[in-house]
Amino acid sequence: MARGVREARGGRGLARVAVVVRAGAAPLWWAGVFAAGVGVLVPGITGRRIGVLAGAALFIVAAAVVSYARRRRYTALARSAARAGKHDVLQDRAVSVRNWRRGHRWWLLLAFVAALASAFAVPAAGGMLLAGCGTGLRLKAAWLGRRERAEDGLLWVRVDWLAANGGRPAGKAVKAYRSTGIAAGDAAPGGARRRTAALV
């Protein structure tokens, strides 16, 4: 049940922006780590040393690109955020994460299989690329969290403006964000679980 916002007929469902961004970080990271670990066992065409060095470069590039992608769009939407109304319903963190992961499960599986298959050419590189993407999402969520703390408010996006797979919190369909107090909802700034229950 949402906290801090009364549920009422006509209210809009709101999902935390940082939670949606962060939802893919863990599955991408662990899939990448596992694929890279398996990939190291395969000599591959290039050899393990070259594969690991190439993977390290891909990890850094992927983390940077994913972390910084569309920051201007996020910033513009955050600046124009309107206060959430009393009829808006805050979506629980677990629901947002589950929706994203269900919507992306086949893409995650395909990416994992592709990372494993690439080990026969360049050992570990594909897995490290996936892990870099997961790291980039976590870094972006952390950046959003710092912004939320600085503004003393949390950013939310209408659920019906998200993509069908539960993602794209800064996509073309998103017209504006909503904002609430820093203690609203069940996720801390940046989208992580709250360590202690907050009274709103």
N, C-alpha and C positions, 0 to 999 in steps of 0.2 A: 504494500500500500504506500502511495506517495506520502511524503512528509512535507509539512509547511505550506501546502497548497490544497485547499478544499476541493474535493471532487464534486462536480455538478454537471447537470445536463448542458450540453453546448460547449463544454471545456475542451481544450486541445491537449493532446498528449505531447509531452516534451521529453526529449532525450538529452542527456548531457553530451556536449560536443566532445569534451576530452575523453569521455568513456568510449564513445564511438571510435575516436581516433586510436585509442589505446587497445581496443578489442582484438586487433589482429597482431599485436606485438608478441604476445606469448606463443601462439601457435606457429608463427613464422620463425621465431627464434629457436624453439625446440625442434621444429621440423628441419631447420637449417643445421643445427648442431648435430642432430642424428645423421642427416645425410652426409655432412662433412666427415663425421666419424667413420661411417661406413666407407666413404669415398677414399679415405686415407689408406684403407686396406687394399685398394685396387691400384696397381702400378700405373695404368693408363698410358696414353700415347706420349704425353709430355713428361711423365715421371712425377713422383710425389713432390719433390722439391719445387719444381716449377708450378705444379698445381696449387700447392699451399701458398706460394708467393702471389700467384695470380688471384687466388681466393682472398688473400688479405687485402689486396688492392681493391677488389670488387666489394668487399665488406665495407671499407672506408667510403668508397664512392657512393654505394647504395645508401648507407646510413646518412650521409650528408644530403644527397638528393631528396630522399624521402622526408628527412627532417625539415628541410627548408622549402619544400614544394608548397606553393599556394599560400605562403604566409601573408602576403599582401591581402589576399582574399579574406582570410581569417581575421586579420586586423581590421579591415573595412567593415566586416559584419559585426565584429565586437564593438566597434565605436558607435554603431547605430543601433545597438541592442536596446529593445524596449523592455520595460519591467513586466514580468509575468503577472497575469491577472489572477483573481481569486478562483476563476473557473478552470484554469489550466491545471493539468494533472502531470505530476513529475513521474517519469518512468524510472523504475528501480534499476540500479546498476546491472544486476544479474540479467534482467530482461534485455537490456540494450546489448550486452555482451553476447548473450545467447542468440539474439536475432542476427547479429553480424556474423557470428561463426557458422550458424546454420545457412545463412545466405551465401557464404563464401566457401563452404566445405568442399565443393568439387574443385574450385580453383586452388585451394590449399593442397588437395590431394594431387592434382595434376602438377603443381609446382614442386611438390616433394618427389614425385616420380621422375620429373625432368631433372631435378638436382641429382638424384641417384644415378640416372642414366648418363648424365654428363661426366660422371666420375671415370667412365671408361675412356674418355678423351682427356679431360683435365681433372685429376683427382682433387676432391674436396672443394673445388672452386664454386660449383653450383650451390652446395650447402652453405658456404660462407656468404654467398650472395643473398640467399634467403634470410640468414641470420642478420645480415646487415640491414635488410628491409625492416625486420622486426625491431632492431635497435633504433632505426630512424623513426618509426612510429612512436616508440617509447620516448624518444627525445622530443618529438613534436608535442606529445601529450604533456611532458614536463614543462615545455615552453608555455603551453596554454595554462598550466597550473600556476606558473610564476605570474602570468598576466592576471589571472583571476585573483591571486593574493594581492597584487598591486592595486587592482581596482576594487578589492573587497566585495567581489560579486562573482557568482558562477554563471557560466554561459550554457544556454540550452537551445536546442533546435527542434522545430516541430517534426514529429515522427512521420507525418504524411508528406513531408518535404524530402525525407531521406530516400535513397534509391530502394528499389524493390528488395535488394539483398541486405538492407539495413545499414548501408555505408554512405559515403559522400556527404559528410556534414557541411562541406563548403561547396557543394555542387551548384549547377546553374538553377536548379529548382528551389534552392534556399534563398528566400528573399530577405530575411533578417533573423537575428538571434533574439532570444528572450534572456533576461537576467533575473537572478534571485539573490537573496542574501547568501553569505559565505557558508552558512550552516544548513542550507536547504538540501534535501535529498539524502541519499545514503552513500555518496561517494565524495571523497576529499578533493580539493583542488588538484587538477592533473588527472583525475579519473580513477585513482587508486581507491581501495576500500578504506572506509573510515576506521581508524583504530579504536575509537570510543564513540559511543552513541552520542549524538548531539541533540540537544533540545532546541526546537525551533519555535 
